[in-house]
Amino acid sequence: MSLKERVILDTSFIKITMPETPDSSFLELVSPGSRVIVQPELGNKPPVSLIFSKPVQKGMVFQSIEFIKGDSDSVEFVTNYISPLKINVATVNDWEPNQIYFLQLISNKDAGKMTFEDSLTNIHIQTENFIGYGNLYGTVEFGEKSRLVVELKSLENSENKWTSVVNSESGFELVMIPEGHYFLMIFEDRDQDHNYTYGKAVPYSPSESFLMMPDTLEIRANWDIDLDKISFLRTF
């Protein structure tokens, strides 16, 4: 069937390859392992994600789920069915720091091989200290540079970084930075993408000028750090 210049098909085909023998294995918990570390944050309750070895039907896997803090205190929680392979279990209240939790999964034996072989699966959860946050402020002395960006990058994990554009009054601020140790770099953001751009030979393009502070900075919880004026007059 056609409609003007468009062709509309009223049939389609899907090719499905079925295994020669049925799956006779029990369901397995791919992730997490038997021990989990949680970094608690005020107002942010990271869930425990249960990843399964094969698709599961909602409400059929477990006879019950129990969440326990310490030896016997029950924890209020909610479950979120993300996909047939993933269920999130999240606490209603914030995780308590430096605490031990147990997530107990009781199998539903009426589900046959669509549940765990063991009747009880225990997940040991250890929480660490709360993440604290601090702020960093400063000014930059510069000449004809068009647009400067300040980049703060974590020493522990280089993928964690924060940026701030130096304003018309030569100031910058980086707020709500997790406590830890950081590298500080200032660069001329000529392409205005908030990322440092390296040069290339073909076609020739110079790298963006930058200044790397020689010492690492320590961000502490509930602290404001005001840096001395930074000179960007001599850069690489």
N, C-alpha and C positions, 0 to 999 in steps of 0.2 A: 504494500500500500504506500502511495506517495502523496505528499502534500506540497504543491508548488515545486520548489527545488529541493525540498527535504524528503528523505526516505525514512519511513517509519516501519520497523519490523514488528510483526505481531507474535513472533516466536524467537526463542533463544535456547541455547544448550549450555549446560554446566557439566563438566567432566569430573567425576569423583572416583578416586581409587580407594577401594575398600581392602583392608588387610585380609589375608587368606585365613587367619585364625583369629578368633575373638580375643580381646584383651582380658586376661584372667588375673592380672596383678591387682593387689590392693592399692588404694590411694596412698600417696606419700606426700609429706610436707617438704617441698624443695627449699623453702626459706620461710622464716629464719631458722638458724640452728638452735641447739638446746640452750644457748646463752645469748642474751641481747644486751647491748649497752645503749642507754637512752640519755641524751643531753637535754634536761628540762629547761624550758623557757617560760617565764610568766606570760600568761595569755595565749601561749601556743602549746597545743597538746599533740605532739607527733604520734601518729598511730603505729601499732604493730601490724605489719602487712604479712598476711599468710598467703604464700604462693604454693599452689598445688601441682602435682605431677600430671594431672589430667582434669578436664572440665568437671565441675561439680554442680549439682542442682541446689538452688537456694533452699535452705531449711532441711536438707536431707543428710548433710555430712555429719553433724554433731547431734548427739542427744542433748548435750548442754555444754556451755562454756562457763568456766568459773575464773574470776579474776581476784587474786588474793594479795594483800600487802602484808609483809612480815609473816607471822605464823598463822594468823587466822582472820584478820580484818578483811571483809569483803569490799571490793572496789566497784563503784558504779561505772558502767561502761556502755558503749553502743557499738554495734557492728554495721559495717557498710559493705554491701555486695558490689564490688567494683566491676568484676567480670567473672565468667565461669572459672577462671584460674586464680582469682585474687579476691580475698576478703580482708578488709581493714578492721581492726579492733582498736578503739580509742577510749581513753578514760574521759569521764564527764568532767571531772575536776583536774586541775593541774597535777602533773607528776610531782611527787615530793622528792627533793634532792637527797642523795646519799641513802637511798632506800632500796630494799629488795622486794620485788613483786614476783608472783607466779601466775602464769596464764595456763590454765588447765583445759585441755580439749578432750571431752568425753565422747567416744565414738558412738555412732548410731548403728547398732548391729543389724537393724532392719534394712539398712542400705546395702548390705552384702559387700561386694568388692568396691563399692563407691565410697567407702569410708576407710579409716586406718585399720590396719591389722591389729594393733595394740588397742586395748580398750581405753587407755589413758595416755595422753601425750603432754608432757610438762615442758614449758618454756620458762627458763630462769631469766628475769629481767633485773639489771642493776642500773640504777640512775646515778648520775654524777652531780656535781654542783650546778646550781643555776648559772646560766651565762650572764655575765655582767656587761654593761655597755658604758662607753665613755665618748667624749666629744673632742674634736681637734679643730683649732682655729689658727689662722695665720695670715700674713700679708706677704706679697711678692713685689720686689722692685724689678721693673723691667722697662725696656726702652721702646723700640718700634715693633715689638712682637704683637701680632694681631689678636691672637686668642690663646690663652694659656689654660691648661688643665692640670690639676693636681691629682695624682693617683696614689692611693694607699693600698699596698698589696700585702697579704698575710705571709709571714715568714713560714708558718706551719703548713699552709695550703695556698700555693700561688694562684689557684683558680679563684680564690676569694679576694675581690678587690672592690674599692669604692673610689669614685671620682667626683671632683667638684670643679666647676669653671671659675677661674679668677674673675671677680666682678670689676666694674668700672672704678671702684675705689681701691683696687689692688688687693682685696681681701678674699678669703675662701673659708669654708667651713665644711667639716665632715662630722655628721652627728649619728648617734646610735651605732657606734662601731663596737663589735664584740671585743672584749678584753683579750689581749694577746700582744705579740710582737709583729711589727710591720716595717716594710720598706716604703720610703716616700720618694716619689719621682714627680718632677714638673716637666711638661713638654708643650711645645707649640703645636696646637691642634689645627694644622692648616686645612685639613679636609673635613674638620668639624664632625668627626664620628666618635669622639670621646675615647678613642683607642690610639695608642702610639703606632705610627706607621713607619716601617723600615724602608730604606731606599732600595732601588733595584738598578741593575746595569742596563737591561734592554727591555723596553725603552728606558732611557736614563731618567731616574727620578730620585732626588736627594731625600735622605731620611729627615724626619722632623727633629729639630733641635731639642735637647733635653738636658735636665740637671738631676742627678741622682744624689740624694743626701747620703753622706758617708756612714752615718750611724743609724741603727734601727731605732724605732720608736716603740715605747711600751704604752699601750692603751690600758687604763685601769678602770674598773667598774666605778661609776658615779663620779668620775673625775673629768674636769675640763682642762685641756692642755692648750696654752697659748704660746705658739712658737715665736722666736725672734724673727725679725724681718729677713726674708730669704732673697738674695740677689740672683736674678736671672740674666744679668748683663753679660756674663761669660758662660757660655754653654758649649756642648759638643754638637 
